[in-house]
Amino acid sequence: MEQAQLDGEERIIQARTVLNAVQMSMDSQNPQSRAEAEAALRNWESDAAPGFLQALLDISSAIGAHYVSESVRLLATVLAKNAVGSSWRKTLGTREWSRVPEAEKEHVRSAAASLLFEEPERRVATQTGLLIANIARFDFPAKWPTLLADLTSAAWWKEQNNRPEAVEHNDRALFTLKHVVRAVKSKRIVVETNGPSELKPLADKIAQERKMLNTKAEEIFPILCQQWQQHFIAFMDNRQAFMKANMELLAWKPLGEIRGPLANRCLGVLRELLHMLADSWTQLGSAIKEFLEGIYQATTAISTMAISSDDKQRISTANKARVRMLQCVIMALDRNPVEFAAFLPPFLSLYSTNALTAPDAAGVYALPAKRRVLLTTFLARALVCPHYEPDMIKFIKMKDKMTDSKPLEEASTALTQWLCPEHCGHLIAAVIDKYIALTREELQEWQASLHHSDPEGFIRSLDADTGPDADNPRACGVALLLCMLRKGAGHVAEAMLSYVQHLQGQPVSPSNLLLREAAYRAVGEGFAHVHQHIDFTAWYASELQGLLEKGYTEQQPEQQLLCARALWLIGVCGTDLPTQHWGAAYPLLVHYMAIPDLVLSLTALGAVLAMTAVVLEEASALEQAEEAVLHMQRQIQRVRQLQQQAGREGAREGGGLLREMPWPQERFLQEQEQDLQAHQQQQYGLLQDCQAHMGVVEAQAGAVFGSCFQLLAQVSEVDSMVRVLHLVTVMLEALGPKAQPHFAAITAALPQIWNAATREGSSGPASRLHSALMAVLTHMVGRLGSLAIQDPHIQSVLYALLQKGLEGSPAEQEVLVEDALKLLNATLSASSTLAEPLQSFLPNLMAILQRGRDNAAVFQVLEGYLVTASPHLVAAMLETHLPQLAASLLGCFTAVLQVAQKAQTGQEASPPPSGHQPPHPHPRHHRGHKALGKREAAALDMDTLSDAGGAASLLTVLLEQQLSDPQRSQLGHVIGAAMQIVAATQPQGPMHLHSVADNLLEALAVVACTCPALFQQLQAWLGSQAEGQLLDRWVAIASTRHLEEILGLGTLGALQGRVKRHMAAAGLSTLLVAVAGHTGQFVVPRLAKIMAVCLRALAESKAFMVLASGPVPAEEAERRTLIANRDVNDPSQDLVKLRRTGLSLQSTPRSLDLHVAVGTAAQKAVSVVGQEALEEAIGWIDTSFIQALRSVLRDAALVSEGDISEALKALSTKDDGQD
């Protein structure tokens, strides 16, 4: 029954029921009753129970009732606010309105509006204002059109009624108005519709409501501007500090203490309105102009206002006014820079004076931090605003047909003149001296931190200053400096370097050293802009190196600070030092890691990390250069071979596209050889640098590891431990197997780190430490392989860490799952057998799948389990976990199938067969996963695509196991979904669907070759249309040829194309022999396409067999050698990949005698449709296939003495086959 239909008695009972629950939820003496009451409140909220919100407002309104305390009324108001803000917002996401009855909503709106001003307690009124803002998000303007006007009217100051209660009402109205505007400015308008036919009326209704919302906001803007001006003038008028005429009324508080805060409240609302009404400057042009002019005048006036230092309240109000006005100006600049252009020059001059030029360093430090942040923020945003760039001004004039661009041009000129060479030097010096430089107090804090065992706190504060999201004066000063460098180009960089040289030439003093440290930091922060104007190598050799060499014994704090900055500079700017200086700098940095001063040692650690990362980058670049050189050599060699072949055979087609392409071959070869020579020189240079740097890293590895483990014993904060472990990880990655001499030291330290992480429990910092420890172990196991996992010290940490990471609970540890899966995968890759601790993690993996998170990573790990475990263990695993595995695979394929079928038909995907519905996919809460639920199928996101790829690979491995018939039946619906995906993938469909279908074909080939009866049964389950589409798509994908194949290049892409055709030929041949006579899908055109794929695969079959008369192709020989040598004593080999490759080579389709299979399939096809019809149809594809088909039919085996028929030899060299 709705609340409106209840009489008074019933309503009191309803309110009393809710009141009892609210009171019981506050009872800390009875936990059980409290839990029951909280559950009841949650249920009423989630169910939008009729009468619940009204009852809460009745409780909040029970002012003065002896049975309702203030705390109860406060909690009831908070519950009402949260109920509106949560349940109504959740229903908004499904485009439905709340289930709260309309009559009850009306009551809530009315009661909240009354309670806002009647409530005697301020904190209850505050929550009531937030409740009104939440309601406005949904009901304004359609169902509460007068809300803004009502609040604005209530906020209006009346001189004749200025009692404390009236002032409090003004303040509450302005507070609520600000939050209402903030809520509705991002309002999502929701209207109901019955179908696509109503889209036009729907759009009109949305536009109408949006227009009404903006109109209501536009109406109150001038009123609030006027109210702010009146309040501010009253605040500034010292003569009216007390209103003598009303002394008996206002003796309770000076007038300035009343009007000033109200003026600031008005500014808060106006700032939100400026954000909301960015497109309304045309309608509000004069009002906004007057408002900004008023802010300029007010800022100037308040700067000259005389305030007694004892008047703390007035000083605080004035500071807040400056901050609010700055926020309004920045909002105007951000939201409408074109219209703001006329105001930019005066505000630029005003704020530059206030922030940089007028006050000295002490004066700037005396400013409130928030004001300094906003001043520098305005200057930085004005500098980088694209609308004030000359090219953008031209574009705006053309696009908007602007007739008066003078304001924009004047704004651009003002910014250019502000950074002109004559002035920018002073500005640069001001930013460095007044914002970036450390104060004497901060330096003393460093010294105190050393004596009071908190140096990590000092480092943490400096790190916060340099973070990109930092919101403090120093970080904003650095940001302003970077914007100046970006805007002013070369002359600003030269001015900054000139100031650095000026400081270097000054006599050494404590203040000079502080300024030099700040200037050096400025160089490092802006190095990307100044590196062309500075010779860092010369700077390092002339000053920084000597500074660090003498810094070991320095006791002066300023000198130590400069040493710390020099260490930081080398890490930021010195990674490209010449080899000689690089080799000298690295040991110097390593030495500083071992000194007692943790500030210096941890700073040095960061520099060593940056320098070591350079080695990794060089190794990667060298590998890419080697691959590029090898590729170019192969290209040149292939073109020359084709030239020789064309010369021998004239116009023979064996030259591929070479004879058809109208290119100057000799010129091409000449250019390629020149490029090859350049690449070889680059490769040689990279090799020299990499070897030299690696030699230094290897020589210092022992000292680095020793210092790292010494630091781990000294630091106490998790962030510091994580930084140290990060360096250990990078060192392991850089050294690889060369880290083995330091293996004992690393393994001995791991239990210590594990114990420290265990002491932290399951907190967020502990998770970061566990994650860092996992990264160390992952790199160690990946690089050292079996040597690592066989060590007892590592085993004691490895398996415990895996167990903790794979638990995924409590919530803080969910972030560890991905890292744990990477570590587990690395462990499997280094394991020769499936150790018992690894077997114990299977339930954890199944639990992760059950939650629907990290499916692709879990599938990859499970694949490693299957290829590593013994047949007995595999059988036991499948017996226990195959049903859940099948459900997870089906869930992944269902998600893809929905997209494929929607792309095919434009309609919603059809469900799986009756009685075999897939499990409902679990909501994804991690890394962008989205719940499938009821949402419409859309384009595949990367997570779903990754999951599908992992599922396809795991399905193929499962099918290669010794499965029983019931187990194959459990996978039947998974295979059926895979068939549906392939059948529904259209040639013009999205590329990601083609990728999934391509991955699934290997699994389908295994099914067709090992169990054709099951394949036929599943085909029948698909239906005749889908069955035909499946065959057509299989043939089309297999017929597609890579460009490398057409060009005759022996690359991986060409090999993959031949593998794909071989697998398809094996599966289709087997299927054709088994079921062609029992289905009507094998019609003549389709049979011809199938046989064309089979014949081409047969011609290419030399890539899959060792011929007595010739060598094995290079890429296949490499694969065979890889498999043959998989048991050599190389601990770093990826055993899972090797086993997976071996399993693929030994799979049924790959090991099938394709000559026999294709011959038998050809005979079957002829028996179904006749040889003449088949030859005619296959001739339309390629006439050469006719002779090949006849050869196959003459000799079903095709190969008798290791030779191939002449027709197939010709076919094997033909390059313009069907694509």
Secondary structure as UniProt FT lines:
FT   HELIX           3..5
FT   HELIX           8..25
FT   TURN            28..29
FT   HELIX           31..46
FT   TURN            47..48
FT   TURN            50..51
FT   HELIX           52..60
FT   TURN            63..64
FT   TURN            66..67
FT   HELIX           70..93
FT   TURN            94..95
FT   HELIX           102..118
FT   HELIX           122..139
FT   TURN            140..143
FT   TURN            145..146
FT   HELIX           147..155
FT   TURN            159..160
FT   HELIX           164..184
FT   TURN            185..186
FT   HELIX           196..198
FT   HELIX           199..236
FT   HELIX           238..240
FT   HELIX           244..246
FT   HELIX           247..250
FT   TURN            251..252
FT   HELIX           255..276
FT   TURN            277..279
FT   TURN            281..284
FT   HELIX           285..304
FT   TURN            309..310
FT   HELIX           312..335
FT   HELIX           337..340
FT   HELIX           341..343
FT   HELIX           344..352
FT   HELIX           353..357
FT   HELIX           361..366
FT   HELIX           369..384
FT   HELIX           386..388
FT   HELIX           390..400
FT   HELIX           406..418
FT   HELIX           421..431
FT   HELIX           432..436
FT   HELIX           440..451
FT   TURN            452..453
FT   HELIX           455..466
FT   TURN            468..469
FT   HELIX           473..504
FT   HELIX           510..525
FT   HELIX           527..530
FT   HELIX           531..533
FT   HELIX           536..539
FT   HELIX           540..544
FT   HELIX           545..550
FT   HELIX           551..553
FT   HELIX           557..573
FT   HELIX           574..576
FT   HELIX           579..592
FT   TURN            593..594
FT   HELIX           598..649
FT   TURN            650..651
FT   HELIX           653..655
FT   TURN            656..660
FT   HELIX           665..714
FT   HELIX           718..735
FT   HELIX           736..742
FT   HELIX           743..759
FT   TURN            760..762
FT   HELIX           764..784
FT   HELIX           786..789
FT   HELIX           792..807
FT   HELIX           811..813
FT   TURN            814..815
FT   HELIX           816..829
FT   HELIX           836..839
FT   TURN            840..841
FT   HELIX           842..851
FT   HELIX           855..868
FT   HELIX           871..905
FT   TURN            914..915
FT   TURN            927..928
FT   TURN            933..934
FT   HELIX           942..959
FT   HELIX           965..970
FT   HELIX           972..984
FT   TURN            987..988
FT   HELIX           991..1010
FT   HELIX           1012..1022
FT   HELIX           1024..1039
FT   HELIX           1043..1047
FT   HELIX           1052..1075
FT   HELIX           1076..1078
FT   TURN            1080..1081
FT   HELIX           1084..1099
FT   HELIX           1101..1104
FT   TURN            1108..1109
FT   HELIX           1114..1124
FT   TURN            1125..1127
FT   TURN            1131..1132
FT   HELIX           1135..1145
FT   HELIX           1148..1151
FT   HELIX           1154..1169
FT   HELIX           1171..1181
FT   HELIX           1184..1194
FT   TURN            1196..1197
FT   HELIX           1206..1212
//
